[in-house]
Amino acid sequence: MSATKTSAARLFICAFAIALITGILAPRSFGQEKKAINLSPTRGLPFSDGIVAGNTLYIAGQEGTDDSNKLVAGGIGPETTAALENIQKVLKGAGFELKDVVSVTVYLADIHEFPDMNKVYKSVMPDPKPARATIQAMALVNNARIEISAIAVKQK
């Protein structure tokens, strides 16, 4: 065997050995596992109340409903309270807390109800308050006055 072929063979064996060792010792990288949080699976709706991906919880829009999924009476104040309570139920179901919420989106059927919603919101959400967007929606499901979605991140 010539010196060139011997050097090429040794180089190939070394490269193969390095690739094999690197493949064995390299940290495994898998996609984040997702866990669904469903508080009322009997509703039959095609979404989860929350999805945990890594250390983040994405909470679907929660209306101001009671335990029987009926809108609470009394207008925007009681509906806001109930919607935030439903957010807290999803948080608890996923092992998170209200202080873990980093972002909130509030959908109002009537933007003129913002001051009444905001009064309840301020009394419930801990400091520092999460980032928030509030928009008026042309209409909300079930003739709700409010729907609130949120994102929470658990500190490691």
C-alpha positions as CSV (number, residue, x, y, z in Angstrom):
1,M,0.0,0.0,0.0
2,S,1.4,3.4,-0.9
3,A,2.1,6.1,1.7
4,T,-0.7,8.3,0.2
5,K,-3.3,5.5,0.5
6,T,-2.2,4.7,4.0
7,S,-2.5,8.4,5.0
8,A,-5.9,8.6,3.4
9,A,-7.1,5.5,5.2
10,R,-5.8,6.8,8.6
11,L,-7.4,10.1,7.9
12,F,-10.7,8.4,7.1
13,I,-10.6,6.2,10.2
14,C,-9.8,9.2,12.4
15,A,-12.7,11.2,10.9
16,F,-15.0,8.3,11.3
17,A,-13.9,7.8,15.0
18,I,-14.4,11.5,15.7
19,A,-17.9,11.5,14.1
20,L,-18.8,8.4,16.0
21,I,-17.7,9.8,19.4
22,T,-19.3,13.2,18.7
23,G,-22.6,11.5,17.8
24,I,-22.5,9.4,21.0
25,L,-21.5,12.2,23.4
26,A,-23.5,15.0,21.8
27,P,-26.4,16.3,23.9
28,R,-29.8,15.1,22.7
29,S,-32.0,17.8,21.3
30,F,-35.7,17.0,21.1
31,G,-38.6,19.2,20.3
32,Q,-40.4,20.6,23.4
33,E,-43.0,18.3,24.7
34,K,-46.5,19.7,24.9
35,K,-49.1,19.1,27.6
36,A,-52.7,20.0,27.2
37,I,-54.7,21.5,30.2
38,N,-58.4,20.9,29.8
39,L,-60.7,22.0,32.7
40,S,-64.0,21.1,31.0
41,P,-63.3,18.3,28.5
42,T,-67.1,17.7,28.3
43,R,-67.6,21.0,26.5
44,G,-66.6,19.3,23.2
45,L,-64.9,22.3,21.8
46,P,-61.9,21.8,19.5
47,F,-59.2,23.5,21.7
48,S,-57.4,23.1,25.0
49,D,-57.8,25.6,27.9
50,G,-54.0,25.7,28.0
51,I,-50.9,24.2,26.5
52,V,-47.7,23.9,28.4
53,A,-44.6,23.9,26.1
54,G,-41.3,23.8,28.1
55,N,-41.7,26.3,30.9
56,T,-44.4,28.4,29.1
57,L,-48.1,28.1,29.4
58,Y,-50.4,29.4,26.7
59,I,-53.9,30.0,28.0
60,A,-56.8,30.1,25.5
61,G,-59.3,32.9,25.7
62,Q,-61.4,32.6,28.9
63,E,-64.8,34.1,29.2
64,G,-66.6,35.2,32.3
65,T,-68.4,31.9,32.9
66,D,-69.2,30.0,36.1
67,D,-68.6,26.3,36.8
68,S,-71.6,25.3,34.6
69,N,-70.1,27.3,31.6
70,K,-72.9,29.9,31.8
71,L,-72.0,33.6,31.6
72,V,-72.2,35.3,35.1
73,A,-74.8,37.9,35.4
74,G,-74.1,41.6,36.2
75,G,-72.2,42.9,33.2
76,I,-68.5,43.6,32.6
77,G,-67.3,43.7,36.3
78,P,-68.5,40.2,37.3
79,E,-67.6,38.8,33.9
80,T,-64.1,40.2,34.2
81,T,-63.8,38.7,37.7
82,A,-65.0,35.3,36.4
83,A,-62.7,35.4,33.4
84,L,-59.7,36.1,35.6
85,E,-60.8,33.3,38.0
86,N,-60.9,31.0,35.0
87,I,-57.4,32.1,34.0
88,Q,-56.3,31.2,37.6
89,K,-57.9,27.7,37.3
90,V,-55.9,27.0,34.1
91,L,-52.7,28.3,35.8
92,K,-53.3,26.1,38.8
93,G,-54.1,23.1,36.6
94,A,-50.8,23.5,34.9
95,G,-48.8,24.1,38.1
96,F,-48.4,27.9,37.5
97,E,-49.3,30.9,39.5
98,L,-50.8,34.3,38.7
99,K,-47.4,35.9,39.3
100,D,-46.1,33.8,36.3
101,V,-48.3,35.6,33.8
102,V,-46.2,37.8,31.5
103,S,-48.6,38.7,28.8
104,V,-52.4,39.2,28.6
105,T,-54.8,40.0,25.7
106,V,-58.2,41.4,26.7
107,Y,-61.0,41.3,24.1
108,L,-63.9,43.6,24.9
109,A,-67.3,43.6,23.2
110,D,-67.6,47.3,24.0
111,I,-64.4,49.4,24.4
112,H,-66.4,51.9,26.5
113,E,-66.4,49.2,29.3
114,F,-62.6,49.5,29.5
115,P,-62.6,51.5,32.8
116,D,-64.8,49.0,34.6
117,M,-62.8,46.1,33.3
118,N,-59.5,47.8,34.2
119,K,-60.6,48.4,37.8
120,V,-61.2,44.7,38.3
121,Y,-58.1,43.8,36.4
122,K,-55.9,46.1,38.5
123,S,-57.3,44.6,41.7
124,V,-56.6,41.0,40.7
125,M,-53.3,41.0,38.8
126,P,-50.2,41.1,40.9
127,D,-47.3,43.6,40.5
128,P,-45.4,43.9,38.3
129,K,-48.4,43.8,35.9
130,P,-48.0,41.7,32.8
131,A,-47.7,43.3,29.4
132,R,-51.2,43.7,28.0
133,A,-53.2,44.5,24.9
134,T,-56.8,45.4,25.0
135,I,-58.9,45.5,21.9
136,Q,-62.6,45.7,21.0
137,A,-64.0,42.7,19.2
138,M,-67.0,43.0,16.9
139,A,-68.6,40.1,18.8
140,L,-67.6,37.4,21.3
141,V,-68.8,33.9,21.5
142,N,-71.9,33.4,23.8
143,N,-72.5,37.1,23.7
144,A,-69.8,37.5,26.3
145,R,-68.7,41.0,27.3
146,I,-65.1,40.0,27.7
147,E,-62.6,37.2,26.8
148,I,-59.0,37.1,28.2
149,S,-56.1,35.0,27.0
150,A,-52.7,34.9,28.7
151,I,-49.1,33.6,28.5
152,A,-47.3,32.5,31.6
153,V,-43.6,31.6,32.1
154,K,-42.4,29.6,35.0
155,Q,-39.0,30.7,36.3
156,K,-36.5,27.8,36.5
